[in-house]
Amino acid sequence: MTIVEGQGAVVTGGGGGIGRALARRLADAGARVAVNDLDPAAAVTVAGEIGGYAVPGDAGTAEGVRDLIAAARGHLGEIDIYCSNAGTAAGTGPDTPEADWQRAWEVNVLAHVRASRELLPVWLERGAGRFVVTASAAGLLTMLGAAPYSVTKHAAVAYAEWLAATYGRRGLTVHCVCPQGVRTSMLAGSGRAGEVVLLDTAIEPEQVADAVWYGMNEGSFLILPHSEVRDYYALRATDTDKWLRGMGRLQQRIEESGLHHHGHDHVKREVCGEGVAGTSARRAPGRAHARRGSRP
């Protein structure tokens, strides 16, 4: 028997990429899974593959989150696990349109806030609940060429930390998933910066799901499917200037490629699964690393 056997789980952005891999992994382990996606056909397809329940809708709006949780509760009875996985990447820098900045905020940050607002009262009353935030290594480091994505992923990590610190003693388990490049449609649309920084070490969505499963069993807060991110994160914290110099050299490589034009790549990438993140160097991916977060 697994730790999720018979439990009710929701996966947003479950129609593809990391979300689909998470939905499959949870279903294989015996969970009853509600699959949400902005694309109704994708949600229905994945739900059919895993014997789950499709709940199409926009997890990036307050109404969409309320409707999703109400529908999932109606089908599952209880929601024990909520994988807040849907994400969006759009724009490049300060000149990205306001609408794209706002959409990044809504999907990459407020979706987590709104879901926790709906779920916490029941979870805290019964003393148990599991909240999985798909953030990104961009939320620990940065992603060159993608300011809205980097900024909002930092906020997602911060909110996950706040939830864990505030409610961990009351039965809430929080997992924050921070991969680098993952072979999804988001990575495919990440442009020259993604090619230079991420492509060589990109992993499959199923490898991320395996790392999440390992982290769930270990009770880890920070889940790092690319183990080298731990070292980059430590360098950023202990020698920020050195880390920034390294990032500056990467930015120079991108610019010198002649294929990246700052401010003119407003490509909107709204997808089911995550798959873009930043780093300070390129290294072959090692064993997935999940670091246990301290509980207050």
N, C-alpha and C positions, 0 to 999 in steps of 0.2 A: 504494500500500500504506500502511495506517495503522499507528500505533504499537501497536495491539492486534490486528492481523490474526492470526487463528489462535490467539490466547491464550485460556486458560481463565479465566473470570470468575465470581464469585459475587456476587449482590446479595441482601442480606437486606431484608425488608420490601418485596420486589419486586412484590407483588400490586397495588399502587396508588400514587398520588401520585408523589413524587420517585423512589421505588424503581422503579416501572414505567417512568418516563421514562428512568432510568439504564440499565435493562435493554435497553430499545429502542435507546437511543443506542449502547451497546456492541455490540449485535448488528448494527446497521446498519453499524458500522465494522469488522465482520469477526470479532468475538470470539465464542467459544462460551460461552454464558451459562447458569448454573444459577440458577434463580429460587426464592428462599425466601420463605415468608410463613406467618404464623400461620393464615391462612385457606387451607385446601388448594385450594378451588375457585379462588380468586384466583391462586394460584401456577400452577395448571394452565392457567388461561386465558391469562395473560401468556406463559408458556412456549410455549403453542401458537401465539400470535401472532408470536413472534420465532424459532420453530424452536429453542427452548431446552429445558432439562431442569428439571422441577419438583421441588423438594425441600421439601415443606411441613414445618413444625416451628417450635418456639419458640426463637428466637435469644436469648431473655432468660434461658436456663438453661444451666448448664455442660454437661449432657447433650445439650441441643438443639444447642449449638454444635459439640460433638464429633461428633455424628451427622451434622450438616449437612456438615462439612468432609470426613468420611470418605466420605459419599455423593457429594459433588461430585468428590472425587479419583477415586473409582471410575468416574465417568462421564467426567470431563474428562482424567484422567491427571495433569495438573498444574494447580494453581491459581496463576495469575500475577497476578490482580487480585482483591482482596476489598473489596467495597463494604459496609461495616458501617453500614447505613442505617436499620434498624428503630428505631423510637422510640415512646415513650409519654409522655402528658401526663395528669396526674391531680392533683386537689386544688388548693388555693389557698395556704394559709399554714401556720403552725406547728400548727394544729389538724387538718391533714390526717391521716387514719388512718395508723398505722405501716405497715400493709401496702402502702399506696399509695406512701409514701416508699421502702420497700424495693424495690418493683417498678420504680420510676423508676431506682433505683441499679442494679438488675440489667440492665435493658434499655438504659438510656442511657449506662452507664459500663462495667459488667463485661462486657457483650457484646463490647466492643472489646478488653478485656484478655484474655478467654478466646480470642477468635479469634486474636489476635496470638501468644498462647502456643502455639497449635497450628501456626501458619504459620511463625513466625520460624526455627525450626531449619533447615527446608528452604531458605527464602529466603536466610538468611545463608550457608549452605553453598555455594549456587550464586551468591551475590552479586547477586541480583535479586529484587524483589517489589514490588508496589504495593498500598498500604493506603489506602482512601478512607473517611474518617470523616464521616458526615453529622452535624454538630453543629448549630449554630444561631447567629444573631446574639445570641440570649439568652445564649450562652456567652461572648460578648465584652462584652455590655452587661447586660441583665436583661429579664425579662418580667413586667410587673406582673400581679398576680393569680395567679401560677403559681410559687410558691417551689420545689417539688420539681423542676419542669422547669428553671428557671433554674440551680439549684444543680448539678444533674447535668450540664447542658450545659456549665457552666464546667469541671467535672471532665473531660468528654469532650475539650474543647479542650486542657486541660492534659496529658492523656495522649497526645494526638496530637503535641503539641509535644515531649514527652519521647521518644517513639518516634523522631521525626525527628532530634532532637539526638543521641540515643544511637546510632542505627543508620544514619544517613544516609550515613556514609562507607563503610559495608559493603554498599551496594547497595539499601537499603530506601528507597523513595519514598513519602512520606506526603502526602496531601492532606486538608485540613480544610475542609469546606464549611459556610459560615455564612450562610444566607439569612435574611431577615426573613419577612414573611408570604408564604405560598405557598398557592394555592387548592387545598387538600386537605381531607379530612374533619377533620383536626386543627384547621385554622383555623376551619372551620365550627363546631367545638365549643368554641372558645376564649372564648366569652362576651363580656360587654360590654367587657372590657379589650382583647380582640382587635379588636372593632369600632372602638373609639376609636383604638387605636395602629396597627393593621396593615392594615385592610381597604382603605383608599384606595390603598395602594402595593403590594398583593399582586400576585404574578406567577404565571404558570403553571408547573407542574412541568417542562415541556419547556424553559423558559428556564433553570431551574436545571441541567438536564442539559447544556444547551449551554455554560453557564459552567464546569461540571466538565470537559467535553471540552476546552475552551480551556485550562483550568488544567493538565490532564494533558499536553497538548502543550507547554505552556510550562514544565513542571516546577515549578509553583507550589505552595507549602504552603498558604497561606491563600487560599481561593476565596470571593469575595464577590459573589453574584449581584445584590445591591443595592449599587451602588458607593458610595452615601452612607454605608454602615456604616463605611467607612474613616475618615471624618471624625468620626463619633460615637465610634468607638473611640479615636481620637487625643485627642478632648476628654476622654473618661473618664480617660485616662492622664495628661494634662497639667494638667487643671483639674477634678479629681474633684468638688470641692464645687459648682462651677457645674453640672456634669453632674447631680449628685444633686438640685440645686434644680429643674432642668428636669424630672427624673423625678417629683419631688414635685408639680409643677404638673399633670403628666399624671394622676397618681393622684387628685388633687383633681377633675379633670374627670370621671374615671370614677365617683367617689363621688357627685358632684353630679348625675350623670345619673339617679340614683334607681333604676337598674336593677341595680346591682352591690351585693351585700350581702356584706361581708367575712366569710369563714369559713363560708358556707352554700352554696357552689357546688362540692361535691365531685363533679364530673362526671368520670368516668373516660373517657379518650380514648386508646385503644391502636390505632394505625393502621399502615398499610403504609409511608407516606411522611411525612416531616417537613413542617412548615409553620407553625410558630409561633415568634416571636422578639420581642425587645424593642428599643426604640430611645429616643432622647431627643427626637425631633421627628418630624414627618411631612413627607416630601418625595417628589416624584414619582421613581420609580425611574429611575436612569440606566443607562449601559452597565455590563454586568457587569464586575467588577473581580477580578482574581486577582493576589495579591501573592506574589512569590517569597520563600520562606523562606530564611534564611541557613543554609548547611550548615557543620557544624563542621570 
